[in-house]
């Protein structure tokens, strides 16, 4: 099932990994997560889109105050916080899954 707001998966084993950050305006933790993503991953290895949950009642019901939420290739990978090492590990796993 495709998550609401999630872009289609890129084709090819080394095409950029699709990241989707569920957020809302004024969310400090969302900004921190976005900065950590940008610091942790090389440019060109990922695409990052943001989805404002307040524009969709289903997303508000699903995530409520538990944001930010980061999806990698359509799967929820992190809620509220992430670490650089864990993010890199999950992105590499997403690349490996494409190859298999």
N, CA, C and O atoms as CSV, one atom per row, in Angstrom:
chain,resi,resn,atom,element,x,y,z
A,1,UNK,N,N,0.843,-1.192,0.000
A,1,UNK,CA,C,0.000,0.000,0.000
A,1,UNK,C,C,0.876,1.239,0.000
A,1,UNK,O,O,1.814,1.335,0.792
A,2,UNK,N,N,0.586,2.177,-0.868
A,2,UNK,CA,C,1.314,3.432,-0.954
A,2,UNK,C,C,0.849,4.355,0.171
A,2,UNK,O,O,-0.352,4.525,0.383
A,3,UNK,N,N,1.796,4.945,0.887
A,3,UNK,CA,C,1.445,5.891,1.939
A,3,UNK,C,C,0.914,7.177,1.313
A,3,UNK,O,O,1.375,7.574,0.243
A,4,UNK,N,N,-0.058,7.839,1.970
A,4,UNK,CA,C,-0.554,9.111,1.441
A,4,UNK,C,C,0.589,10.116,1.326
A,4,UNK,O,O,1.408,10.250,2.235
A,5,UNK,N,N,0.631,10.809,0.209
A,5,UNK,CA,C,1.641,11.828,0.003
A,5,UNK,C,C,2.972,11.300,-0.466
A,5,UNK,O,O,3.886,12.082,-0.726
A,6,UNK,N,N,3.109,9.979,-0.581
A,6,UNK,CA,C,4.408,9.410,-0.921
A,6,UNK,C,C,4.593,9.355,-2.422
A,6,UNK,O,O,3.708,8.892,-3.141
A,7,UNK,N,N,5.756,9.831,-2.912
A,7,UNK,CA,C,6.016,9.776,-4.347
A,7,UNK,C,C,6.246,8.347,-4.810
A,7,UNK,O,O,6.539,7.463,-4.004
A,8,UNK,N,N,6.114,8.128,-6.087
A,8,UNK,CA,C,6.394,6.806,-6.643
A,8,UNK,C,C,7.857,6.469,-6.468
A,8,UNK,O,O,8.711,7.355,-6.495
A,9,UNK,N,N,8.152,5.188,-6.287
A,9,UNK,CA,C,9.513,4.699,-6.116
A,9,UNK,C,C,10.303,4.903,-7.401
A,9,UNK,O,O,9.804,4.653,-8.499
A,10,UNK,N,N,11.530,5.355,-7.249
A,10,UNK,CA,C,12.413,5.555,-8.404
A,10,UNK,C,C,12.842,4.202,-8.953
A,10,UNK,O,O,12.882,3.213,-8.220
A,11,UNK,N,N,13.160,4.159,-10.230
A,11,UNK,CA,C,13.596,2.923,-10.869
A,11,UNK,C,C,15.113,2.825,-10.852
A,11,UNK,O,O,15.809,3.840,-10.836
A,12,UNK,N,N,15.622,1.602,-10.857
A,12,UNK,CA,C,17.062,1.371,-10.930
A,12,UNK,C,C,17.670,1.159,-9.560
A,12,UNK,O,O,17.238,1.770,-8.582
A,13,UNK,N,N,18.682,0.287,-9.484
A,13,UNK,CA,C,19.264,-0.069,-8.193
A,13,UNK,C,C,19.975,1.074,-7.482
A,13,UNK,O,O,20.062,1.053,-6.255
A,14,UNK,N,N,20.489,2.074,-8.204
A,14,UNK,CA,C,21.178,3.181,-7.542
A,14,UNK,C,C,20.464,4.512,-7.745
A,14,UNK,O,O,21.041,5.564,-7.473
A,15,UNK,N,N,19.216,4.487,-8.221
A,15,UNK,CA,C,18.428,5.718,-8.289
A,15,UNK,C,C,18.273,6.248,-6.864
A,15,UNK,O,O,18.289,5.466,-5.913
A,16,UNK,N,N,18.126,7.545,-6.707
A,16,UNK,CA,C,18.005,8.091,-5.352
A,16,UNK,C,C,16.874,7.437,-4.553
A,16,UNK,O,O,15.810,7.122,-5.086
A,17,UNK,N,N,17.135,7.249,-3.288
A,17,UNK,CA,C,16.131,6.701,-2.372
A,17,UNK,C,C,15.110,7.798,-2.064
A,17,UNK,O,O,15.477,8.941,-1.790
A,18,UNK,N,N,13.831,7.438,-2.111
A,18,UNK,CA,C,12.752,8.394,-1.850
A,18,UNK,C,C,12.471,8.466,-0.348
A,18,UNK,O,O,12.094,7.475,0.279
A,19,UNK,N,N,12.662,9.653,0.206
A,19,UNK,CA,C,12.349,9.918,1.605
A,19,UNK,C,C,11.159,10.861,1.652
A,19,UNK,O,O,11.062,11.798,0.859
A,20,UNK,N,N,10.264,10.605,2.578
A,20,UNK,CA,C,9.122,11.490,2.786
A,20,UNK,C,C,9.048,11.823,4.261
A,20,UNK,O,O,8.958,10.937,5.110
A,21,UNK,N,N,9.087,13.115,4.554
A,21,UNK,CA,C,9.032,13.600,5.929
A,21,UNK,C,C,7.640,14.145,6.200
A,21,UNK,O,O,7.237,15.159,5.630
A,22,UNK,N,N,6.911,13.466,7.074
A,22,UNK,CA,C,5.598,13.943,7.507
A,22,UNK,C,C,5.846,14.976,8.591
A,22,UNK,O,O,6.541,14.706,9.570
A,23,UNK,N,N,5.277,16.161,8.413
A,23,UNK,CA,C,5.615,17.293,9.258
A,23,UNK,C,C,4.420,18.221,9.410
A,23,UNK,O,O,3.339,17.961,8.882
A,24,UNK,N,N,4.634,19.293,10.130
A,24,UNK,CA,C,3.652,20.383,10.205
A,24,UNK,C,C,4.420,21.682,10.429
A,24,UNK,O,O,5.534,21.665,10.952
A,25,UNK,N,N,3.832,22.794,10.039
A,25,UNK,CA,C,4.515,24.084,10.203
A,25,UNK,C,C,4.859,24.354,11.670
A,25,UNK,O,O,4.075,24.061,12.573
A,26,UNK,N,N,6.034,24.911,11.880
A,26,UNK,CA,C,6.447,25.295,13.229
A,26,UNK,C,C,6.953,24.159,14.089
A,26,UNK,O,O,7.190,24.353,15.281
A,27,UNK,N,N,7.127,22.985,13.524
A,27,UNK,CA,C,7.572,21.818,14.293
A,27,UNK,C,C,9.097,21.841,14.403
A,27,UNK,O,O,9.796,21.605,13.417
A,28,UNK,N,N,9.606,22.121,15.589
A,28,UNK,CA,C,11.047,22.182,15.819
A,28,UNK,C,C,11.709,20.822,15.580
A,28,UNK,O,O,12.760,20.755,14.943
A,29,UNK,N,N,11.113,19.750,16.078
A,29,UNK,CA,C,11.696,18.422,15.887
A,29,UNK,C,C,11.740,18.044,14.405
A,29,UNK,O,O,12.643,17.327,13.973
A,30,UNK,N,N,10.777,18.520,13.635
A,30,UNK,CA,C,10.769,18.256,12.193
A,30,UNK,C,C,11.973,18.925,11.538
A,30,UNK,O,O,12.629,18.327,10.684
A,31,UNK,N,N,12.262,20.147,11.930
A,31,UNK,CA,C,13.423,20.856,11.381
A,31,UNK,C,C,14.720,20.163,11.775
A,31,UNK,O,O,15.641,20.058,10.965
A,32,UNK,N,N,14.796,19.690,13.012
A,32,UNK,CA,C,15.986,18.977,13.474
A,32,UNK,C,C,16.175,17.703,12.651
A,32,UNK,O,O,17.293,17.405,12.229
A,33,UNK,N,N,15.094,16.943,12.417
A,33,UNK,CA,C,15.207,15.712,11.644
A,33,UNK,C,C,15.636,16.022,10.213
A,33,UNK,O,O,16.486,15.323,9.662
A,34,UNK,N,N,15.069,17.044,9.611
A,34,UNK,CA,C,15.429,17.418,8.247
A,34,UNK,C,C,16.920,17.773,8.171
A,34,UNK,O,O,17.606,17.348,7.242
A,35,UNK,N,N,17.417,18.535,9.122
A,35,UNK,CA,C,18.841,18.903,9.141
A,35,UNK,C,C,19.723,17.672,9.304
A,35,UNK,O,O,20.776,17.573,8.673
A,36,UNK,N,N,19.301,16.739,10.140
A,36,UNK,CA,C,20.089,15.521,10.357
A,36,UNK,C,C,20.131,14.671,9.085
A,36,UNK,O,O,21.165,14.084,8.765
A,37,UNK,N,N,19.028,14.604,8.371
A,37,UNK,CA,C,18.998,13.878,7.100
A,37,UNK,C,C,19.996,14.505,6.139
A,37,UNK,O,O,20.811,13.808,5.534
A,38,UNK,N,N,19.928,15.819,6.004
A,38,UNK,CA,C,20.805,16.523,5.072
A,38,UNK,C,C,22.272,16.378,5.441
A,38,UNK,O,O,23.126,16.330,4.555
A,39,UNK,N,N,22.583,16.306,6.737
A,39,UNK,CA,C,23.970,16.114,7.196
A,39,UNK,C,C,24.445,14.677,7.031
A,39,UNK,O,O,25.634,14.437,6.821
A,40,UNK,N,N,23.541,13.735,7.123
A,40,UNK,CA,C,23.909,12.321,7.206
A,40,UNK,C,C,24.064,11.621,5.870
A,40,UNK,O,O,24.827,10.661,5.755
A,41,UNK,N,N,23.345,12.094,4.854
A,41,UNK,CA,C,23.333,11.392,3.569
A,41,UNK,C,C,23.945,12.263,2.478
A,41,UNK,O,O,23.720,13.473,2.451
A,42,UNK,N,N,24.714,11.659,1.583
A,42,UNK,CA,C,25.289,12.420,0.472
A,42,UNK,C,C,24.205,12.905,-0.493
A,42,UNK,O,O,23.239,12.197,-0.777
A,43,UNK,N,N,24.391,14.117,-0.981
A,43,UNK,CA,C,23.464,14.639,-2.003
A,43,UNK,C,C,23.470,13.690,-3.190
A,43,UNK,O,O,24.501,13.113,-3.536
A,44,UNK,N,N,22.322,13.539,-3.798
A,44,UNK,CA,C,22.198,12.651,-4.941
A,44,UNK,C,C,21.831,11.227,-4.556
A,44,UNK,O,O,21.398,10.448,-5.406
A,45,UNK,N,N,22.000,10.873,-3.266
A,45,UNK,CA,C,21.664,9.528,-2.819
A,45,UNK,C,C,20.183,9.421,-2.450
A,45,UNK,O,O,19.644,8.319,-2.347
A,46,UNK,N,N,19.529,10.563,-2.251
A,46,UNK,CA,C,18.140,10.549,-1.816
A,46,UNK,C,C,17.392,11.749,-2.390
A,46,UNK,O,O,17.989,12.745,-2.798
A,47,UNK,N,N,16.082,11.621,-2.407
A,47,UNK,CA,C,15.203,12.766,-2.625
A,47,UNK,C,C,14.398,12.926,-1.353
A,47,UNK,O,O,14.017,11.935,-0.730
A,48,UNK,N,N,14.138,14.150,-0.966
A,48,UNK,CA,C,13.383,14.413,0.250
A,48,UNK,C,C,12.189,15.279,-0.087
A,48,UNK,O,O,12.327,16.394,-0.589
A,49,UNK,N,N,11.019,14.745,0.197
A,49,UNK,CA,C,9.792,15.517,0.054
A,49,UNK,C,C,9.160,15.643,1.432
A,49,UNK,O,O,9.349,14.798,2.307
A,50,UNK,N,N,8.412,16.711,1.596
A,50,UNK,CA,C,7.711,16.929,2.860
A,50,UNK,C,C,6.213,16.879,2.617
A,50,UNK,O,O,5.713,17.349,1.595
A,51,UNK,N,N,5.514,16.303,3.570
A,51,UNK,CA,C,4.056,16.217,3.512
A,51,UNK,C,C,3.517,16.831,4.796
A,51,UNK,O,O,3.802,16.350,5.892
A,52,UNK,N,N,2.739,17.894,4.650
A,52,UNK,CA,C,2.133,18.542,5.814
A,52,UNK,C,C,0.921,17.723,6.239
A,52,UNK,O,O,-0.069,17.646,5.511
A,53,UNK,N,N,1.000,17.116,7.413
A,53,UNK,CA,C,-0.085,16.216,7.823
A,53,UNK,C,C,-1.392,16.938,8.053
A,53,UNK,O,O,-2.458,16.338,7.916
A,54,UNK,N,N,-1.336,18.225,8.403
A,54,UNK,CA,C,-2.563,18.959,8.697
A,54,UNK,C,C,-3.446,19.163,7.471
A,54,UNK,O,O,-4.585,19.611,7.602
A,55,UNK,N,N,-2.934,18.839,6.267
A,55,UNK,CA,C,-3.742,18.978,5.053
A,55,UNK,C,C,-4.588,17.742,4.776
A,55,UNK,O,O,-5.384,17.732,3.837
A,56,UNK,N,N,-4.421,16.700,5.587
A,56,UNK,CA,C,-5.134,15.442,5.346
A,56,UNK,C,C,-5.625,14.880,6.684
A,56,UNK,O,O,-4.806,14.459,7.501
A,57,UNK,N,N,-6.936,14.864,6.927
A,57,UNK,CA,C,-7.462,14.361,8.193
A,57,UNK,C,C,-7.011,12.929,8.518
A,57,UNK,O,O,-6.838,12.588,9.688
A,58,UNK,N,N,-6.822,12.099,7.497
A,58,UNK,CA,C,-6.363,10.723,7.742
A,58,UNK,C,C,-4.943,10.719,8.307
A,58,UNK,O,O,-4.622,9.907,9.176
A,59,UNK,N,N,-4.096,11.618,7.818
A,59,UNK,CA,C,-2.734,11.698,8.347
A,59,UNK,C,C,-2.718,12.258,9.766
A,59,UNK,O,O,-1.934,11.810,10.604
A,60,UNK,N,N,-3.577,13.231,10.035
A,60,UNK,CA,C,-3.680,13.773,11.393
A,60,UNK,C,C,-4.117,12.665,12.338
A,60,UNK,O,O,-3.574,12.526,13.434
A,61,UNK,N,N,-5.104,11.873,11.911
A,61,UNK,CA,C,-5.578,10.771,12.757
A,61,UNK,C,C,-4.483,9.731,12.959
A,61,UNK,O,O,-4.354,9.173,14.049
A,62,UNK,N,N,-3.706,9.469,11.936
A,62,UNK,CA,C,-2.667,8.435,12.015
A,62,UNK,C,C,-1.475,8.870,12.859
A,62,UNK,O,O,-0.980,8.096,13.678
A,63,UNK,N,N,-1.006,10.114,12.662
A,63,UNK,CA,C,0.225,10.549,13.312
A,63,UNK,C,C,0.009,11.485,14.497
A,63,UNK,O,O,0.827,11.505,15.417
A,64,UNK,N,N,-1.070,12.256,14.493
A,64,UNK,CA,C,-1.356,13.162,15.597
A,64,UNK,C,C,-0.174,14.038,15.945
A,64,UNK,O,O,0.336,14.774,15.100
A,65,UNK,N,N,0.260,13.958,17.188
A,65,UNK,CA,C,1.404,14.745,17.658
A,65,UNK,C,C,2.715,13.982,17.535
A,65,UNK,O,O,3.768,14.508,17.895
A,66,UNK,N,N,2.669,12.767,17.038
A,66,UNK,CA,C,3.872,11.926,16.933
A,66,UNK,C,C,4.629,12.214,15.643
A,66,UNK,O,O,4.835,11.323,14.819
A,67,UNK,N,N,5.035,13.448,15.479
A,67,UNK,CA,C,5.807,13.826,14.305
A,67,UNK,C,C,7.115,14.432,14.773
A,67,UNK,O,O,7.195,14.872,15.920
A,68,UNK,N,N,8.105,14.474,13.970
A,68,UNK,CA,C,8.144,14.082,12.578
A,68,UNK,C,C,8.140,12.565,12.414
A,68,UNK,O,O,8.501,11.813,13.320
A,69,UNK,N,N,7.720,12.150,11.231
A,69,UNK,CA,C,7.769,10.752,10.825
A,69,UNK,C,C,8.483,10.718,9.478
A,69,UNK,O,O,8.167,11.496,8.578
A,70,UNK,N,N,9.445,9.815,9.350
A,70,UNK,CA,C,10.180,9.686,8.100
A,70,UNK,C,C,9.906,8.327,7.491
A,70,UNK,O,O,10.082,7.292,8.134
A,71,UNK,N,N,9.470,8.345,6.232
A,71,UNK,CA,C,9.274,7.111,5.473
A,71,UNK,C,C,10.403,6.994,4.457
A,71,UNK,O,O,10.792,7.972,3.818
A,72,UNK,N,N,10.917,5.777,4.325
A,72,UNK,CA,C,11.950,5.468,3.341
A,72,UNK,C,C,11.335,4.492,2.351
A,72,UNK,O,O,10.929,3.387,2.712
A,73,UNK,N,N,11.273,4.925,1.084
A,73,UNK,CA,C,10.709,4.083,0.028
A,73,UNK,C,C,9.314,3.573,0.399
A,73,UNK,O,O,8.968,2.427,0.113
A,74,UNK,N,N,8.520,4.431,1.035
A,74,UNK,CA,C,7.140,4.088,1.333
A,74,UNK,C,C,6.902,3.373,2.647
A,74,UNK,O,O,5.761,3.052,2.979
A,75,UNK,N,N,7.974,3.114,3.409
A,75,UNK,CA,C,7.829,2.438,4.709
A,75,UNK,C,C,8.239,3.377,5.831
A,75,UNK,O,O,9.270,4.045,5.753
A,76,UNK,N,N,7.423,3.420,6.871
A,76,UNK,CA,C,7.767,4.233,8.033
A,76,UNK,C,C,9.067,3.689,8.629
A,76,UNK,O,O,9.174,2.502,8.940
A,77,UNK,N,N,10.052,4.582,8.783
A,77,UNK,CA,C,11.362,4.166,9.284
A,77,UNK,C,C,11.701,4.822,10.620
A,77,UNK,O,O,12.386,4.222,11.448
A,78,UNK,N,N,11.227,6.047,10.835
A,78,UNK,CA,C,11.547,6.775,12.064
A,78,UNK,C,C,10.357,7.602,12.498
A,78,UNK,O,O,9.610,8.136,11.678
A,79,UNK,N,N,10.199,7.694,13.801
A,79,UNK,CA,C,9.205,8.585,14.395
A,79,UNK,C,C,9.909,9.449,15.430
A,79,UNK,O,O,10.637,8.943,16.284
A,80,UNK,N,N,9.692,10.726,15.349
A,80,UNK,CA,C,10.169,11.754,16.278
A,80,UNK,C,C,11.678,11.993,16.189
A,80,UNK,O,O,12.093,13.140,16.021
A,81,UNK,N,N,12.506,10.965,16.294
A,81,UNK,CA,C,13.954,11.148,16.263
A,81,UNK,C,C,14.611,10.070,15.410
A,81,UNK,O,O,14.066,8.988,15.194
A,82,UNK,N,N,15.825,10.419,14.927
A,82,UNK,CA,C,16.635,9.429,14.227
A,82,UNK,C,C,18.091,9.694,14.546
A,82,UNK,O,O,18.459,10.775,15.007
A,83,UNK,N,N,18.915,8.684,14.290
A,83,UNK,CA,C,20.357,8.862,14.403
A,83,UNK,C,C,20.947,8.735,13.005
A,83,UNK,O,O,20.395,8.043,12.150
A,84,UNK,N,N,22.056,9.396,12.781
A,84,UNK,CA,C,22.705,9.362,11.473
A,84,UNK,C,C,23.072,7.933,11.097
A,84,UNK,O,O,22.847,7.518,9.960
A,85,UNK,N,N,23.630,7.182,12.028
A,85,UNK,CA,C,24.063,5.812,11.733
A,85,UNK,C,C,22.877,4.930,11.354
A,85,UNK,O,O,22.966,4.148,10.407
A,86,UNK,N,N,21.789,5.046,12.069
A,86,UNK,CA,C,20.607,4.229,11.774
A,86,UNK,C,C,19.980,4.636,10.439
A,86,UNK,O,O,19.515,3.781,9.686
A,87,UNK,N,N,19.965,5.927,10.147
A,87,UNK,CA,C,19.453,6.386,8.870
A,87,UNK,C,C,20.285,5.825,7.721
A,87,UNK,O,O,19.730,5.305,6.752
A,88,UNK,N,N,21.594,5.923,7.817
A,88,UNK,CA,C,22.456,5.391,6.753
A,88,UNK,C,C,22.253,3.887,6.586
A,88,UNK,O,O,22.226,3.385,5.463
A,89,UNK,N,N,22.110,3.169,7.697
A,89,UNK,CA,C,21.890,1.720,7.630
A,89,UNK,C,C,20.587,1.396,6.903
A,89,UNK,O,O,20.549,0.493,6.067
A,90,UNK,N,N,19.532,2.123,7.217
A,90,UNK,CA,C,18.238,1.858,6.586
A,90,UNK,C,C,18.228,2.252,5.111
A,90,UNK,O,O,17.575,1.590,4.304
A,91,UNK,N,N,18.929,3.302,4.751
A,91,UNK,CA,C,19.019,3.690,3.342
A,91,UNK,C,C,19.806,2.642,2.569
A,91,UNK,O,O,19.417,2.274,1.460
A,92,UNK,N,N,20.901,2.157,3.131
A,92,UNK,CA,C,21.668,1.097,2.460
A,92,UNK,C,C,20.833,-0.171,2.310
A,92,UNK,O,O,20.924,-0.858,1.293
A,93,UNK,N,N,20.028,-0.483,3.306
A,93,UNK,CA,C,19.142,-1.645,3.204
A,93,UNK,C,C,18.125,-1.452,2.077
A,93,UNK,O,O,17.810,-2.398,1.355
A,94,UNK,N,N,17.612,-0.226,1.926
A,94,UNK,CA,C,16.672,0.043,0.831
A,94,UNK,C,C,17.342,-0.144,-0.525
A,94,UNK,O,O,16.722,-0.674,-1.447
A,95,UNK,N,N,18.605,0.284,-0.663
A,95,UNK,CA,C,19.342,0.039,-1.901
A,95,UNK,C,C,19.510,-1.469,-2.132
A,95,UNK,O,O,19.331,-1.952,-3.250
A,96,UNK,N,N,19.849,-2.197,-1.085
A,96,UNK,CA,C,20.059,-3.651,-1.204
A,96,UNK,C,C,18.758,-4.350,-1.603
A,96,UNK,O,O,18.791,-5.283,-2.406
A,97,UNK,N,N,17.623,-3.924,-1.066
A,97,UNK,CA,C,16.354,-4.541,-1.421
A,97,UNK,C,C,16.014,-4.326,-2.889
A,97,UNK,O,O,15.389,-5.186,-3.510
A,98,UNK,N,N,16.408,-3.208,-3.444
A,98,UNK,CA,C,16.176,-2.971,-4.865
A,98,UNK,C,C,16.949,-3.951,-5.732
A,98,UNK,O,O,16.464,-4.381,-6.778
A,99,UNK,N,N,18.147,-4.300,-5.296
A,99,UNK,CA,C,18.995,-5.197,-6.085
A,99,UNK,C,C,18.514,-6.638,-6.035
A,99,UNK,O,O,18.796,-7.425,-6.938
A,100,UNK,N,N,17.789,-6.981,-4.979
A,100,UNK,CA,C,17.356,-8.390,-4.851
A,100,UNK,C,C,16.027,-8.659,-5.510
A,100,UNK,O,O,15.543,-9.791,-5.482
